C-alpha cells in the first residue's frame, strides 16, 4: 500500500485528502485526515446522498488492514505537517 497523492487542506475539520494504491494495483481516492476533539483519524471516501446523508464508498472489514492504512496515512500527515510548519 502506498500513497499516490496527498493534499493538505483546511476544509472544516478535514486537514488532508489522500489517494492510496493497493498492492493489487487499485487506486482509491478520497481518504480524509480529520481533526477531532480526540485527535486525528482517517475518514473513508464518501459521497453525499440526495437526502443529505454521507455514505462511505469504501468499507474495510479487516481490522489489521484498517490499522495499517490509518498508520500509513497519519504518519504521512504528521511528516507533511511538520515540514510545512
Phi, psi and omega per residue, in radians:
X1 nan 2.302 3.136
X2 -2.491 2.652 3.094
X3 -1.457 2.241 3.128
X4 -1.861 -0.340 3.089
X5 -2.646 2.398 -3.115
X6 -2.481 2.023 -3.120
X7 -2.106 2.083 3.036
X8 -1.314 2.252 3.126
X9 -2.382 2.979 3.049
X10 -2.436 1.336 -3.085
X11 -2.041 1.738 -3.056
X12 1.060 -2.102 3.121
X13 -1.680 -0.006 3.133
X14 -1.407 2.230 -3.099
X15 -1.903 -0.335 3.121
X16 -2.788 2.678 3.032
X17 -2.140 2.285 -2.943
X18 -2.281 2.408 3.016
X19 -1.967 2.422 -3.026
X20 -2.216 2.473 3.010
X21 -1.837 2.248 3.094
X22 -1.422 2.945 3.118
X23 -1.164 -0.345 3.094
X24 -1.472 -0.129 3.098
X25 1.760 0.019 3.080
X26 -1.325 2.419 2.997
X27 -1.872 2.165 3.131
X28 -1.950 2.096 -3.070
X29 -1.768 2.514 2.939
X30 1.763 0.324 2.974
X31 -1.176 2.563 -3.096
X32 -2.166 2.377 2.958
X33 -1.595 2.081 -3.048
X34 -2.054 2.352 3.096
X35 -1.671 2.193 3.106
X36 -2.138 3.126 3.102
X37 -1.108 -0.407 -3.119
X38 -1.737 0.193 -3.131
X39 2.003 -2.774 -3.097
X40 -1.709 2.601 3.012
X41 -2.559 2.910 -3.120
X42 -1.788 2.167 3.061
X43 -1.673 2.503 3.135
X44 -1.293 2.702 3.012
X45 -0.988 2.411 -3.085
X46 -2.543 2.936 3.041
X47 -2.438 2.723 -3.125
X48 -1.585 2.317 3.100
X49 -1.472 3.010 3.117
X50 -1.077 -0.492 3.141
X51 -1.426 -0.067 3.105
X52 1.666 -0.078 3.088
X53 -1.406 2.655 3.050
X54 -1.760 2.398 3.062
X55 -2.124 2.447 3.098
X56 -1.244 2.371 3.087
X57 -1.574 -0.305 3.137
X58 -2.210 2.349 3.086
X59 -2.230 2.183 -3.136
X60 -1.925 1.906 -3.103
X61 -1.481 -0.466 -3.130
X62 -1.359 1.967 -3.080
X63 -1.029 -0.729 -3.126
X64 -1.148 -0.688 3.112
X65 -1.139 -0.733 3.116
X66 -1.096 -0.764 3.103
X67 -1.066 -0.721 3.135
X68 -1.122 -0.784 3.115
X69 -1.042 -0.839 3.138
X70 -1.064 -0.726 -3.141
X71 -1.096 -0.813 3.138
X72 -1.052 -0.806 -3.080
X73 -1.229 -0.815 -3.109
X74 -1.190 -0.624 3.060
X75 -1.097 -0.742 3.117
X76 -1.133 -0.694 3.118
X77 -1.093 -0.810 3.142
X78 -1.068 -0.697 3.112
X79 -1.126 -0.810 3.141
X80 -1.143 -0.719 3.139
X81 -1.124 -0.679 3.123
X82 -1.138 -0.692 -3.122
X83 -1.284 -0.397 -3.138
X84 -1.607 -0.140 3.130
X85 -1.368 nan nan
